[in-house]
Amino acid sequence: MTILGLSGLWEIIESWVAQIVHPELGLVYLGSQGDVWDSQKDMASALYGALVCMAILFLIRKARPADTLAPSS
């Protein structure tokens, strides 16, 4: 969930910077992609990317033999 939290934090910081740099045009800058749901889509993309990475790592670790996971002595 850290990825999702950082993605949300980035979207908040982006909106603050837009309001500080140019208050009149801040919302125009944020809406420059032409999509009012852009922030939510960015956060969803971060979540799905993190889930895909976790699934890939799970499959790689499951495919390894058990003796390679034990520390060597």
N, CA, C and O atoms as a DFTB+ gen file, in Angstrom:
292 C
 N C O
     1  1       0.810      -1.207       0.000
     2  2       0.000       0.000       0.000
     3  2       0.854       1.273       0.000
     4  3       0.336       2.374      -0.182
     5  1       2.147       1.114       0.202
     6  2       3.020       2.288       0.178
     7  2       3.005       2.950      -1.193
     8  3       3.019       4.178      -1.287
     9  1       2.978       2.158      -2.249
    10  2       2.962       2.708      -3.605
    11  2       1.712       3.555      -3.811
    12  3       1.783       4.649      -4.372
    13  1       0.579       3.054      -3.360
    14  2      -0.674       3.791      -3.508
    15  2      -0.648       5.080      -2.687
    16  3      -1.122       6.120      -3.144
    17  1      -0.095       5.008      -1.481
    18  2       0.011       6.201      -0.639
    19  2       0.920       7.254      -1.245
    20  3       0.606       8.444      -1.225
    21  1       2.057       6.809      -1.787
    22  2       2.978       7.757      -2.421
    23  2       2.372       8.362      -3.685
    24  3       2.604       9.533      -3.989
    25  1       1.607       7.578      -4.410
    26  2       0.943       8.105      -5.598
    27  2      -0.078       9.177      -5.221
    28  3      -0.163      10.215      -5.876
    29  1      -0.847       8.926      -4.169
    30  2      -1.807       9.922      -3.689
    31  2      -1.115      11.174      -3.192
    32  3      -1.571      12.288      -3.449
    33  1       0.001      10.989      -2.470
    34  2       0.771      12.135      -1.979
    35  2       1.294      12.967      -3.148
    36  3       1.267      14.197      -3.098
    37  1       1.765      12.305      -4.189
    38  2       2.263      13.031      -5.366
    39  2       1.153      13.865      -6.001
    40  3       1.386      15.009      -6.391
    41  1      -0.033      13.310      -6.105
    42  2      -1.142      14.052      -6.704
    43  2      -1.505      15.269      -5.849
    44  3      -1.834      16.325      -6.388
    45  1      -1.448      15.130      -4.541
    46  2      -1.721      16.267      -3.651
    47  2      -0.650      17.333      -3.800
    48  3      -0.966      18.518      -3.912
    49  1       0.612      16.928      -3.803
    50  2       1.712      17.890      -3.970
    51  2       1.602      18.589      -5.315
    52  3       1.845      19.793      -5.408
    53  1       1.239      17.853      -6.355
    54  2       1.082      18.446      -7.677
    55  2       0.013      19.545      -7.666
    56  3       0.193      20.597      -8.280
    57  1      -1.085      19.298      -6.973
    58  2      -2.140      20.317      -6.926
    59  2      -1.708      21.519      -6.088
    60  3      -2.051      22.653      -6.423
    61  1      -0.961      21.291      -5.003
    62  2      -0.458      22.416      -4.196
    63  2       0.485      23.289      -5.004
    64  3       0.378      24.515      -4.982
    65  1       1.406      22.659      -5.715
    66  2       2.371      23.418      -6.515
    67  2       1.651      24.224      -7.589
    68  3       1.991      25.381      -7.836
    69  1       0.663      23.616      -8.221
    70  2      -0.090      24.341      -9.254
    71  2      -0.793      25.555      -8.653
    72  3      -0.835      26.608      -9.289
    73  1      -1.338      25.438      -7.459
    74  2      -2.011      26.562      -6.815
    75  2      -1.024      27.628      -6.351
    76  3      -1.345      28.815      -6.402
    77  1       0.161      27.239      -5.903
    78  2       1.159      28.202      -5.418
    79  2       1.805      28.957      -6.573
    80  3       1.972      30.175      -6.508
    81  1       2.166      28.236      -7.628
    82  2       2.889      28.860      -8.744
    83  2       2.002      29.850      -9.486
    84  3       2.436      30.960      -9.794
    85  1       0.791      29.468      -9.769
    86  2      -0.103      30.357     -10.501
    87  2      -1.537      30.073     -10.070
    88  3      -2.215      29.242     -10.674
    89  1      -2.007      30.763      -9.021
    90  2      -3.335      30.445      -8.464
    91  2      -4.483      30.516      -9.473
    92  3      -5.415      29.715      -9.402
    93  1      -4.426      31.459     -10.404
    94  2      -5.533      31.588     -11.359
    95  2      -5.567      30.444     -12.368
    96  3      -6.634      30.026     -12.817
    97  1      -4.403      29.953     -12.711
    98  2      -4.328      28.920     -13.738
    99  2      -4.007      27.539     -13.169
   100  3      -3.748      26.606     -13.930
   101  1      -4.020      27.395     -11.852
   102  2      -3.673      26.117     -11.231
   103  2      -4.570      24.976     -11.674
   104  3      -4.080      23.907     -12.039
   105  1      -5.868      25.190     -11.648
   106  2      -6.793      24.133     -12.050
   107  2      -6.726      23.858     -13.543
   108  3      -6.950      22.729     -13.979
   109  1      -6.418      24.884     -14.328
   110  2      -6.263      24.684     -15.769
   111  2      -5.052      23.797     -16.037
   112  3      -5.093      22.923     -16.903
   113  1      -3.968      24.029     -15.284
   114  2      -2.774      23.191     -15.429
   115  2      -3.093      21.744     -15.064
   116  3      -2.723      20.818     -15.787
   117  1      -3.777      21.554     -13.944
   118  2      -4.087      20.191     -13.517
   119  2      -5.038      19.502     -14.482
   120  3      -4.980      18.283     -14.642
   121  1      -5.897      20.252     -15.116
   122  2      -6.819      19.682     -16.085
   123  2      -6.295      19.702     -17.498
   124  3      -7.054      19.476     -18.440
   125  1      -5.003      19.969     -17.670
   126  2      -4.442      20.102     -19.011
   127  2      -4.469      18.791     -19.783
   128  3      -4.361      18.794     -21.009
   129  1      -4.609      17.678     -19.086
   130  2      -4.700      16.412     -19.784
   131  2      -6.092      16.225     -20.385
   132  3      -6.299      15.320     -21.194
   133  1      -7.028      17.055     -20.004
   134  2      -8.376      16.959     -20.539
   135  2      -9.223      15.895     -19.861
   136  3     -10.268      15.503     -20.382
   137  1      -8.780      15.432     -18.713
   138  2      -9.498      14.366     -18.022
   139  2      -9.627      14.732     -16.548
   140  3      -8.621      14.884     -15.854
   141  1     -10.853      14.871     -16.072
   142  2     -11.048      15.253     -14.668
   143  2     -10.702      14.108     -13.723
   144  3     -10.498      14.339     -12.532
   145  1     -10.633      12.890     -14.225
   146  2     -10.309      11.725     -13.405
   147  2      -8.836      11.333     -13.524
   148  3      -8.472      10.209     -13.176
   149  1      -7.996      12.224     -14.001
   150  2      -6.590      11.901     -14.227
   151  2      -5.886      11.453     -12.950
   152  3      -5.137      10.476     -12.977
   153  1      -6.107      12.133     -11.849
   154  2      -5.446      11.762     -10.592
   155  2      -5.846      10.364     -10.157
   156  3      -5.001       9.572      -9.738
   157  1      -7.128      10.061     -10.255
   158  2      -7.604       8.741      -9.851
   159  2      -7.055       7.649     -10.767
   160  3      -6.732       6.553     -10.309
   161  1      -6.952       7.948     -12.052
   162  2      -6.412       6.965     -12.985
   163  2      -4.923       6.736     -12.731
   164  3      -4.444       5.607     -12.835
   165  1      -4.187       7.806     -12.396
   166  2      -2.776       7.654     -12.062
   167  2      -2.597       6.784     -10.828
   168  3      -1.716       5.925     -10.793
   169  1      -3.425       6.999      -9.819
   170  2      -3.328       6.207      -8.597
   171  2      -3.723       4.752      -8.853
   172  3      -3.116       3.840      -8.294
   173  1      -4.727       4.532      -9.687
   174  2      -5.120       3.166     -10.026
   175  2      -4.012       2.460     -10.798
   176  3      -3.759       1.275     -10.582
   177  1      -3.352       3.186     -11.696
   178  2      -2.235       2.600     -12.445
   179  2      -1.104       2.199     -11.511
   180  3      -0.492       1.147     -11.691
   181  1      -0.822       3.032     -10.515
   182  2       0.216       2.698      -9.536
   183  2      -0.173       1.451      -8.746
   184  3       0.669       0.589      -8.497
   185  1      -1.436       1.352      -8.353
   186  2      -1.898       0.181      -7.609
   187  2      -1.794      -1.080      -8.458
   188  3      -1.282      -2.097      -7.989
   189  1      -2.270      -1.030      -9.699
   190  2      -2.227      -2.217     -10.555
   191  2      -0.789      -2.613     -10.874
   192  3      -0.473      -3.801     -10.938
   193  1       0.078      -1.631     -11.075
   194  2       1.489      -1.936     -11.315
   195  2       2.135      -2.620     -10.129
   196  3       2.914      -3.558     -10.300
   197  1       1.817      -2.158      -8.921
   198  2       2.361      -2.782      -7.711
   199  2       1.834      -4.202      -7.562
   200  3       2.583      -5.099      -7.178
   201  1       0.558      -4.420      -7.861
   202  2      -0.011      -5.766      -7.762
   203  2       0.619      -6.715      -8.782
   204  3       0.878      -7.877      -8.468
   205  1       0.863      -6.234      -9.990
   206  2       1.508      -7.062     -11.013
   207  2       2.927      -7.428     -10.580
   208  3       3.352      -8.571     -10.742
   209  1       3.660      -6.451     -10.027
   210  2       5.023      -6.733      -9.549
   211  2       5.013      -7.756      -8.426
   212  3       5.861      -8.648      -8.390
   213  1       4.056      -7.632      -7.505
   214  2       3.960      -8.603      -6.416
   215  2       3.644      -9.999      -6.958
   216  3       4.199     -10.987      -6.477
   217  1       2.768     -10.089      -7.942
   218  2       2.425     -11.389      -8.531
   219  2       3.629     -12.007      -9.236
   220  3       3.868     -13.209      -9.118
   221  1       4.386     -11.191      -9.967
   222  2       5.573     -11.705     -10.657
   223  2       6.600     -12.199      -9.650
   224  3       7.168     -13.277      -9.823
   225  1       6.843     -11.425      -8.605
   226  2       7.798     -11.857      -7.580
   227  2       7.334     -13.135      -6.892
   228  3       8.148     -14.011      -6.599
   229  1       6.041     -13.249      -6.632
   230  2       5.507     -14.463      -6.022
   231  2       5.765     -15.674      -6.920
   232  3       6.197     -16.723      -6.443
   233  1       5.499     -15.528      -8.215
   234  2       5.701     -16.643      -9.140
   235  2       7.173     -17.013      -9.266
   236  3       7.507     -18.195      -9.352
   237  1       8.053     -16.019      -9.278
   238  2       9.491     -16.303      -9.364
   239  2       9.963     -17.034      -8.125
   240  3      10.705     -18.012      -8.222
   241  1       9.539     -16.567      -6.963
   242  2       9.960     -17.219      -5.718
   243  2       9.362     -18.611      -5.575
   244  3       9.993     -19.503      -5.009
   245  1       8.170     -18.798      -6.075
   246  2       7.543     -20.115      -5.998
   247  2       8.231     -21.102      -6.929
   248  3       8.273     -22.297      -6.637
   249  1       8.767     -20.624      -8.041
   250  2       9.420     -21.491      -9.022
   251  2      10.822     -21.916      -8.573
   252  3      11.355     -22.909      -9.070
   253  1      11.414     -21.178      -7.647
   254  2      12.753     -21.521      -7.155
   255  2      12.698     -22.786      -6.298
   256  3      11.719     -23.028      -5.592
   257  1      13.752     -23.580      -6.368
   258  2      13.822     -24.719      -5.438
   259  2      13.966     -24.218      -3.990
   260  3      14.515     -23.141      -3.755
   261  1      13.483     -24.987      -3.047
   262  2      13.480     -24.573      -1.645
   263  2      14.886     -24.429      -1.080
   264  3      15.099     -23.601      -0.195
   265  1      15.848     -25.204      -1.559
   266  2      17.190     -25.137      -0.989
   267  2      17.931     -23.860      -1.361
   268  3      18.893     -23.509      -0.677
   269  1      17.532     -23.152      -2.403
   270  2      18.202     -21.901      -2.750
   271  2      17.744     -20.751      -1.885
   272  3      18.387     -19.701      -1.865
   273  1      16.638     -20.923      -1.165
   274  2      16.144     -19.863      -0.297
   275  2      16.791     -19.884       1.078
   276  3      16.783     -18.875       1.784
   277  1      17.350     -21.021       1.463
   278  2      17.981     -21.123       2.794
   279  2      19.341     -20.442       2.762
   280  3      20.058     -20.527       1.765
   281  1      19.705     -19.755       3.870
   282  2      21.021     -19.113       3.897
   283  2      22.141     -20.157       3.938
   284  3      22.011     -21.208       4.564
   285  1      23.244     -19.837       3.255
   286  2      24.375     -20.774       3.245
   287  2      25.183     -20.657       4.530
   288  3      25.324     -19.579       5.107
   289  1      25.702     -21.790       4.955
   290  2      26.518     -21.765       6.181
   291  2      27.940     -22.167       5.914
   292  3      28.756     -22.199       6.835
